[in-house]
Amino acid sequence: MKEAYNGADAGALLLLLDYDTFVRHPHDAMTLIYRFLDKPVIAHDFDQVTYRAEAFDSQFLAHDVTGRVEPRPRATVLPPDLFNRFAALQFWGKGDSLAYAITGRPS
């Protein structure tokens, strides 16, 4: 991913969407995604999302997606020192790439 982020074609081929930005501003994020893909914007109801993919989800012990798109606290399974070390390795959204990044941090 880091190679693609820094590659010559990043501006045309790579869109990065920060999870926290999406759950805080889903309508705006989806509008930007459709624009990036040069597709018509489709209306979504972010207050009542329902999705089931039992065969796929069972492989990853995932669960059904239901309810409103909104930030939800989630605990990490990593020890704090390891979590902080990996968080420091985030390279996207720093303004040093042609990639189209939708993040909550200024580029």
SEVO-283600 format. One line per 5 residues: number of its first residue (from 1); for each residue x, y, z of C-alpha. Coordinates in steps of 0.2 Angstrom, whole numbers, plus 2048, in hexadecimal, padded with zeros to 3 digits. Layout:
BEGIN
NUM) X:Y:Z; ...
//
This chain:
BEGIN
1) 800:800:800; 80E:80C:804; 816:809:7F3; 805:80C:7EA; 803:81C:7F5
6) 813:823:7EF; 812:81D:7DD; 810:827:7CE; 7FE:821:7CB; 7F8:824:7DC
11) 7EE:833:7D7; 7E4:82A:7CB; 7E3:819:7D3; 7E3:81A:7E6; 7D6:821:7F2
16) 7D8:820:804; 7CA:822:810; 7CD:824:822; 7C1:819:82C; 7BD:827:839
21) 7BA:834:82C; 7AE:828:824; 7A4:824:833; 7A3:836:838; 79F:83D:827
26) 798:82E:81D; 78E:839:810; 79C:844:80C; 7A8:835:80B; 79D:82C:7FF
31) 79B:83B:7F4; 7AE:83D:7F3; 7AF:82A:7EF; 7A2:82B:7E0; 7AB:83B:7DA
36) 7BC:832:7DA; 7B4:823:7D0; 7AC:830:7C4; 79B:828:7C8; 78A:830:7CC
41) 787:832:7DF; 77B:826:7E6; 771:82A:7F5; 774:81F:804; 76A:81E:815
46) 778:81F:822; 76C:81F:830; 766:80D:82C; 774:802:824; 771:7EF:822
51) 77D:7E3:81A; 77F:7D0:81C; 78C:7C5:814; 78C:7B6:81E; 797:7AB:814
56) 7A5:7B8:813; 7A2:7BF:825; 7A3:7AD:82C; 7B5:7AC:826; 7BA:7BB:830
61) 7AF:7B9:840; 7A7:7CA:83A; 795:7CF:83E; 786:7D6:835; 787:7E9:831
66) 777:7F1:838; 772:802:83E; 779:814:83C; 78A:818:835; 793:821:843
71) 7A2:821:84E; 7A2:812:85A; 7B0:810:867; 7BA:801:863; 7C8:7F9:86E
76) 7D8:7F3:867; 7DE:7E2:86A; 7F0:7E8:869; 7F9:7ED:879; 7FA:801:87A
81) 80D:801:875; 80B:7F7:866; 7FB:800:860; 804:811:862; 813:80A:858
86) 808:805:84A; 7FE:815:84A; 80E:81F:848; 811:815:838; 802:81D:82F
91) 809:825:81F; 7F9:82A:816; 7F1:83B:817; 801:844:81A; 801:84E:809
96) 810:845:802; 807:83B:7F4; 7FC:83D:7E5; 7EF:831:7ED; 7DE:838:7F0
101) 7DC:836:803; 7CC:83A:80D; 7D2:83C:81F; 7CE:846:82E; 7E0:84D:82F
106) 7E5:85B:824; 7F1:856:816
//
